[in-house]
Amino acid sequence: MIHEVIVTCRSQEGEDQIAPMGVVWRQGEVVIAPFRPSRTLDNILGGECAVINYCDDVRVFAGCLTGRYDWPLVEAEQVDAPRLVDALAHSEVRLLRVEEDQVRPRLICKPVYQANHRPFQGFNRAQSAVLELAILVSRLERLPAEKIDAEIAYLTIAIDKTAGEREREAWDWLMARVEAFQKQKEDAV
Ligand SMILES: Cc1cc2nc3c(=O)[nH]c(=O)nc-3n(C[C@H](O)[C@H](O)[C@H](O)COP(=O)(O)O)c2cc1C
C-alpha cells in the first residue's frame, strides 16, 4: 500500500527540501523511494533523517509540482529537518539502510518520533482528484493526449461536486500546467 505524503528534509548546507512522495510502510519501517537525480535522496543520504508529513492540504502537492515551495515549516522535534506546520500529523524518521538501485534506490527508515496536530476530517473526492491530476502532470510527457483528456474529464466531476477552495486552487495550478503543455505541443506541430 502506497501513502502519498510530503517528505521534508535538509541538505548538508542547511537548505530545506519539500517533495511529494509515495511511501510504503513495511513492518514498522517506512520506505522512501526517490527517482534519481533527487535532492530528497541526496539529503537523506547526507543527513540520515527526514520527516513524513501527512497532509490533507492538496495545494502543497500541487504547489510542489508547479514551482510553489513556500509552505510554512517549523523545526522537527528529534531530527535535523523541518516539518510542515499544516500537516495533520507527522513522523520523524532516521535512515536505517539503503537498497541500492540505479533508477530508484529505496531508503529504509525507522520512525523515532510521531505527533498528531489536527483531526482527520474524512475522505474528500476532490482531494483524491487533485492527487490524481498531480500524478498525471508529473507524467505528461509519457502519456497519450487522449488519456490525459479522458482522465481530466472524469476527475473534473469530483472537483465540481466536492471541492472546497483549497482543492479548486490546487486544481487550477495543475490545469494551468496541463494547458501550457498542450499549447506547447500544438505550437510545435
Ligand atoms: C502524489 C505524488 C507522489 C510522488 N511520489 C514520488 C516518489 O515516490 N518518488 C519520486 O522520486 N518522486 C515522486 N513524485 C514526484 C516528486 O515529488 C517530484 O519529482 C519532486 O520534484 C522530487 O524532488 P526531489 O528532487 O527532492 O526528489 C511524486 C509526486 C506526486 C504528486
The ligand as an SDF file (V2000), in Angstrom:
LIG
                    3D

 31 33  0  0  0  0  0  0  0  0999 V2000
    1.4740   12.2420   -5.2900 C   0  0  0  0  0  0  0  0  0  0  0  0
    2.9020   12.2610   -5.7660 C   0  0  0  0  0  0  0  0  0  0  0  0
    3.7480   11.2070   -5.4120 C   0  0  0  0  0  0  0  0  0  0  0  0
    5.0970   11.2190   -5.8300 C   0  0  0  0  0  0  0  0  0  0  0  0
    5.9160   10.1910   -5.4650 N   0  0  0  0  0  0  0  0  0  0  0  0
    7.2030   10.2060   -5.8260 C   0  0  0  0  0  0  0  0  0  0  0  0
    8.0920    9.1660   -5.4150 C   0  0  0  0  0  0  0  0  0  0  0  0
    7.7260    8.2110   -4.7180 O   0  0  0  0  0  0  0  0  0  0  0  0
    9.3960    9.2430   -5.8210 N   0  0  0  0  0  0  0  0  0  0  0  0
    9.8580   10.2980   -6.5810 C   0  0  0  0  0  0  0  0  0  0  0  0
   11.0420   10.3320   -6.8960 O   0  0  0  0  0  0  0  0  0  0  0  0
    9.0380   11.2820   -6.9780 N   0  0  0  0  0  0  0  0  0  0  0  0
    7.7250   11.2740   -6.6230 C   0  0  0  0  0  0  0  0  0  0  0  0
    6.9070   12.2940   -7.0230 N   0  0  0  0  0  0  0  0  0  0  0  0
    7.4580   13.4030   -7.8110 C   0  0  0  0  0  0  0  0  0  0  0  0
    8.3410   14.2930   -6.9270 C   0  0  0  0  0  0  0  0  0  0  0  0
    7.5990   14.8800   -5.8890 O   0  0  0  0  0  0  0  0  0  0  0  0
    8.9950   15.4290   -7.7320 C   0  0  0  0  0  0  0  0  0  0  0  0
    9.6690   14.8870   -8.8250 O   0  0  0  0  0  0  0  0  0  0  0  0
    9.9520   16.2260   -6.8690 C   0  0  0  0  0  0  0  0  0  0  0  0
   10.3860   17.3540   -7.5920 O   0  0  0  0  0  0  0  0  0  0  0  0
   11.1700   15.4190   -6.4600 C   0  0  0  0  0  0  0  0  0  0  0  0
   12.0130   16.2240   -5.6530 O   0  0  0  0  0  0  0  0  0  0  0  0
   13.4700   15.7260   -5.2520 P   0  0  0  0  0  0  0  0  0  0  0  0
   14.4240   16.3370   -6.2290 O   0  0  0  0  0  0  0  0  0  0  0  0
   13.7210   16.1710   -3.8570 O   0  0  0  0  0  0  0  0  0  0  0  0
   13.4400   14.2150   -5.3330 O   0  0  0  0  0  0  0  0  0  0  0  0
    5.5750   12.2950   -6.6260 C   0  0  0  0  0  0  0  0  0  0  0  0
    4.6960   13.3360   -6.9570 C   0  0  0  0  0  0  0  0  0  0  0  0
    3.3780   13.3210   -6.5490 C   0  0  0  0  0  0  0  0  0  0  0  0
    2.4680   14.4520   -6.9180 C   0  0  0  0  0  0  0  0  0  0  0  0
  1  2  1  0
  2  3  1  0
  2 30  2  0
  3  4  2  0
  4  5  1  0
  4 28  1  0
  5  6  2  0
  6  7  1  0
  6 13  1  0
  7  8  2  0
  7  9  1  0
  9 10  1  0
 10 11  2  0
 10 12  1  0
 12 13  2  0
 13 14  1  0
 14 15  1  0
 14 28  1  0
 15 16  1  0
 16 17  1  0
 16 18  1  0
 18 19  1  0
 18 20  1  0
 20 21  1  0
 20 22  1  0
 22 23  1  0
 23 24  1  0
 24 25  2  0
 24 26  1  0
 24 27  1  0
 28 29  2  0
 29 30  1  0
 30 31  1  0
M  END
$$$$
